[in-house]
Amino acid sequence: MDYFIANYDRIALATARHFEICALSVALALLIGIPLGIVAAKVRPLAFAILGTVSVIYTIPTLAMFGLMIPLLGLGFVPAIAAIVLYSLLPLVQNAYTGIVNVPPHMKEAARGLGMSEGQILWRVELPLSLPVISAGVRTAVVNAVGMGTLASLIGAGGLGDLIFRGISTVSLVVVLAGSIPVIVMAVLADMALRVLELRAGRRADSRTAGSAP
């Protein structure tokens, strides 16, 4: 506690930087991953290529992923964001694909019977019913991003990884804990908040399905 109090400003700045890296990475991954999952579900010939590519990316070891960014983008904030975005794509793409593919066919047929276009069916039927599965993918991506963010300091992006690796290099458990505890708290809070949203989305999807049942 003495170390936390004496270095509060440094820990707060590192935490803010860590949050910035994770939040921006997840936001970009959402903008890329969810549409890719939708395309994979709607254009089946592309599904194998899309899912195969993000699966291969996910198998790359985390340290290697950051290392690959150095010759491509150099050091700092941008390559760290790129590495985390690439690593976050699989759960987002996979869950978006799975959620849309598993929408009950009778729900889509009912929507077509009401005169909805394919775009309207996607936005008003398939995505709302897929939301619980997509939310689970978002939760996985967020927790992964928080953990991966600690390695961003290895390529000069900053964050709580600076404290963790400084503590390792100086064999100081106190400094390691100063970086690790905020990471754990951030991951737990994010997981809890997204879990609540996931449960709410699940209840809404269940009510929609029940309401459409004959």
C-alpha positions, 0 to 999 in steps of 0.5 A: 500500500505504501508503494501504491500511495507513493506512486499513485500518479504513475500507476494512474497514468499507466492504467489510463494508457492501458485502458486507452489501448484496450478500448481502441483495440476492441472498438476497431476489432468490433468494426472489423470482426462483426461485419466479417462474421456477417459476410461469412454467414451470408456468403457461404463460399467466403466462410471457410476463407474468413474463418480460416484466416482469423483462426490462423492469426489466433494461433500465432503466439502473443509475443510473436504477434507483437514481434511481427508488428515491429518490421511492419509498423515499427514501435509504439502505440499503432503496432500495439493496437494492430496486434491486439485487433488481429488477435481479437478477431476470432471470437468476434467473427466466429460468434457473429457467424455462429449466431446468425447461422443458428437463427431459427429458419421459421423466424426468417420465413415469418419476416419474409412473409411480412414483406421484409427485405434481406437487409431488414431481416438482418437488422430486425431479426437475425442480429437481435436474435444473435446478440447473446452469442455475439455478446459472448464473443465481445466478452472474450475479446475484451478480456483477451485485449486487457491481458494482451495490453500488458505486452504492449509495453514491449514495443514501446506502447506503455501501459501497465505492462511497463510496471510489470516488466520493470518489477520483473527486471528488478525482482520486485514483487511490489512493482509487479503487483502494482501493474498486475492488480489494476489489470486484474481489476480491469479484466474482472470489471469488464467481464462482469459488465459484459456478462450482465449485458449478455444475460439481458440480450439472452432474455430479450432474444428468448422473449422474441422467440417465444413471442413468435412461436405459434 
